[in-house]
Amino acid sequence: MQLPQNHFKRRLHAGDVQFGLWCTIPDTSVVEAMAGAGFDWMTLDTEHAPTEVSTVLPMLQAAAPYATQCIVRVVENDTALIKRHLDQGAQTILLPYIQSRAEAEAAVAAMRYAPEGIRGVAGGTRAARYGRIKGYTATANSEMCLILQIETAEAASKLEEIASVDGVDAVFIGPADLAASMGYPGQLDHPKVKSAILDILARAKAMGRPCGILTLDKDFARECVTAGAGFVCIGIDMSILVSGADVLAAEFCPPR
């Protein structure tokens, strides 16, 4: 049995623009339904969602038959947590709130087997197809993809030192936290926030590091792609559900 290829990582480094969806509902049927929509990638969120490590496994299994590639957002930059998600089959990890080069280096180490890192070795995991992928520990590093979130003004000021760490595949802008850290909580469309986002995109592009973003503003999403964004989340499962329900209720249910 062969090691699964990380097609998201390949397209990321090939310079393809990939559009994705954020999954916050910890339910396999929802994940399966979203995976069948045709997005290039989808993030299974364990930071701002009631999703535990053990819940992610069946979600990965639900998405597996589809071409959509899964990214797992781990709740924090923790070696043990990262290891557990990798062992159950995640190949692309997104880590929130990275603030320094040292944190980036720790994340890279957690993603890789020795001698390049400190990922713990276990041969019978789902990632190794329960031991059926021969030489998994010798080859797995090549398919791991690490994305670090730049979501504060401080992190943005240190973009180059964070993103230049060997083993960091991409960075991802968190607009909501960035806006709050700049003194504009909830104002994602503030001109200074948008300017800061476009500046991060330009600087990442200049250093040849892929950069992504989550935005529900379709026009701004297109602007970000023009500015160099390589992967853009344009929807959230819960937002899609709520907005659809609200439109239907507004049509048929008068206010009480």
Beta strands, then each sheet from edge to edge (+ up, - down):
strand 1: 18-23
strand 2: 41-45
strand 3: 69-73
strand 4: 92-95
strand 5: 145-150
strand 6: 170-173
strand 7: 211-214
strand 8: 231-236
sheet 1: 1+ 2+ 3+ 4+ 5+ 6+ 7+ 8+ 1+
end
